[in-house]
Amino acid sequence: DWYYFKVPVNRPINLMLNNQNNGRQFNFLTDPVKSAAYEIEIGATNGDPTIWTEVEIPVILEPTMYMIGSQFGNWEWSSDEVVEMTPVYDNPGHFWAVRYIIAGEAFKWFPGRGWDNGFNTLGTELGYVLVGGDAAVAADGMYMIYVDMENSQISLEPAKVYGIGNAFGNWDQATHVFTVENQTMVITTTKDSDELRIYARSDIDPVGGDWWKMEFILRAGVIEYRGNGGDQHPRVAVSAGQKITLDFNAGTGTIQ
């Protein structure tokens, strides 16, 4: 396993690693001889050498992701408008959210609900700009925000949201498209159905044909995201000709 700890202040550190084998230890100040990430094999008995094998630095994939900014909580963590991003099912380190974003409004990402370890880029910025220490978009619009910790990239692109299933006549993917109306997204059902199925996509997401990995549901006026959970029950029934409206910023919607 990989283990890590946070150094509380900037100072020299003496580290000892003990494998619980008769108290055997070694000193990080003298061995290994250069800075790197290592796999460590401690000798079986006292006197046996410790073997250091240089390896790639491991990527720590965070279990949660938040977006905060002048438009999203006014930089106050206590605000309900701070965006808790949704994990992509069975893809650790991948998170998404759909929001209407106003040009020039600053925001950043944090792996926890607090000021530690925030960032405005992972090295590749797709569809947004850096302004000082923050991120921003150049034009108002409905965006898919996709954070890919695994591949060190962040994408902001025009949001792609779809209906699928019997309520829209078939199960063809990327066919029944929600359109932007003011600061919401809308679609009209075409058939009576006992289940309303909706999902989102990003140009950089890894889900392929597994559309349900970024699925969500509108139930009792609230947008509920599947994330890493199972099928969302109870289902929501709709009739032909009903207009579905989604307000992602508010987390609400209507079926009329």
N, C-alpha and C positions, 0 to 999 in steps of 0.2 A: 504494500500500500504506500501511497504518498502521504507524507505528513508535512505540515508547515506551521509556523507561528509568526506573529507580527512583533517586530522589534519596537518597543514603546518609544524609544528616543534614539537619536543618532549617537552611537558610542561603540567602542570596541566590544566584541562579543566573543567569549570563550565558550565553545560548544563541546559537549561530550555526548557520545551515543553509547548506550549500554545494552547489550543483547541478552542480559540476564543469565549469562553463562559464566558462573564463577566471578561475576563482577568485572568481566573484561570490558575495556574501554579504549577509545582512541581520541586523539586531539585534533580538532579541525584546523588548528593554527599551524600544524606541521605536516599534515597529511590530509588531503592530496596536495599536490604542488602547484596547481593552478585553479583559477576560478572556473566553475562549470557546474552542470547538473550531473550527479553520479548515481549509479546503482552500487550498493555497498554489500560486500560479502565478507563477514567477519570470520576469521579462522576458527576451526572447531575447538582448538585447545590453546592454552596460553603459549605464546611463542610463534604460532602460525600467523602468517601475514594477513592483513586486511587487503582485499582485492577491490580496486576502484575501477569501474567501467563507466566512461563518459556516455551520457544519453541525452536525448532531446529534453528540454525543459517541459514538464508536463503542463497541459492546459487545464486550469481549474474552471469547470463549467458551473456557473452559478445557478441555483434553483429558482431564483426570482429576479425580476427586473422592473424598475420603476423609471418613469419619465416625469420630470418636474421642471417648471419654468414660469415665465411671466404669465403665460396663458393657462398653464396647468398647475393651479394651486398658488400662483403668485409667490413661488419659492417658499411656501409654508407647508411643511410635512404634515401638519394637522388637517390640511384641507382635503375634502372629498374629491376635489378636481385633480389631484395628483394621479397620474395614469399608472395603474398596476397592469403591466403587460401580460399577455396570455402566453403560456408555454405552448409550443407546437408538440402535439401528441407524439411521445416516444422519440423525440429529438432533443436530447439535453443540450442546453446552451442556445436554443433557438426560441425567440420571443416575437410576438407581433401585437399590433394594435391598429385600429382605424380611428382617425381623428380629423376634424376640420381644423386646419392650422392657418393662422393669419401670418402673412409675410412679415419678417423682421422680429417676430416674437421669439425670445431666446429660450432655449431649453437644454437639458443635459440628461444623461442616464446614470442610474445608480443601481448596484446589485441588491441593495437593501434599503429600507425606508429610513434613511439618514444620510449624513454628508460624507461618509467614508467611501473611498474608491470610485468617485464619480468620473465620468469621461464624456467627451464630445465626439470622439472618433475611436475606432479600433484599428485605424490604419488605412481603411478604404471608405470614402464617403461617396455614396451614390444618391444623387438627387437632392442634396442639400449642401449648405455652405457653413463654414466655420467663421464665427464672429467673435474675436477675442477668445475667451475660454469657453464659449457656448456654441450651440448649433442653431441654425435657423433655415427657413425656406425662403425662396426668392419671390414666390407668388402665393396668394391665398388659394386654398383648395382642400379637397378631401384626399387625405393621404393614407396609404398603407405604410406604417412604420415597422420595419423588420430589423431586429438585432440578431446577428449571427455571431455568437461568441466563438463557435467552433472554428470558423474560417476567417475571423477577424474582419468583419465587414458590417456596415449599417446601410440600409437602403430606405429612402423615402420616395415613394412613387405614387402616381394616381391610384386611388384605391380601386381594387377589383373585388366585388362582392357578387355572389351568384345565388339564385335559387336552384333547387334540383329536386327531382322526384315527381310524384303524381300531381302535386299541386300546380306544377308548371307543364304538365303534359308528358314528360319523359325524364329519363335519368342521364341525359347527355350532359357532359361536363362543359363548363365555361361557355354555356349557351344562353341561359336565362339571366340576363345582366341587370343588376340594380343600377339606376342612374342617379346622378346628383341633382337634388332639388333644394335650392337655397343652401342650407348647411346640414341637410339630411340626405339619406339615400332611400330610393323608393322602387317598388316593383309591383305589378298586379298579377294575381294568380289567374290561371286559366281553367282550372278544374277543381271540383270538390275533392278534398283529400282529408284523411284522418291524421296526417302528419305534415307539418311545415318544416322543410329542411333548408338550411342556409349555411353558406361557408364563404371564406375569403381566400385569396391567393396573393402571393408575391412572386415577382420574377426571379427571386433568389431563394425561394423556399425549396426544401428537399422532398416534399411529400409526393411528387409525381401524381399518379392517378388516385392516391389515397386522399381524396378531397375532405373526408371527414376528420382528418387530423387538424384542420383549422375550422371546425364547425362551431356554430352557436345557434341559439334558439331565442325567439321572442315569446316570453310567457308572462301573462298578467302584467303586461306593459313594461317589462324589464328585460334587457338583453342579458342572457346567461351564456357564458362561454364554456365549451366542453373542456378545453385545456388537456390535461392528462387523465381526465375522467372517462367513464364509460358512456354508453348511449344515454341520451338525456330523456328521462321519463318523469311525469307523463308527457305524451306527445301533445301538440297543439293542432287542433282541427281547423281547417279553413274551407271557405266556399269559393267557387269560381267568381272572378271579378272583384275580389277584395284587394284593396290597396295596402301594401305593407310599407310602413315608414319607419326608418331607423335613425335615431339621433345618437350617434356614437359618443359625442362629447358628454351628453347627459346620461348615457347608459340606458335609455328608454326607447320605446317605440309604440306604434299603434297598428291595429288590424281593423280596417273599416270597409 
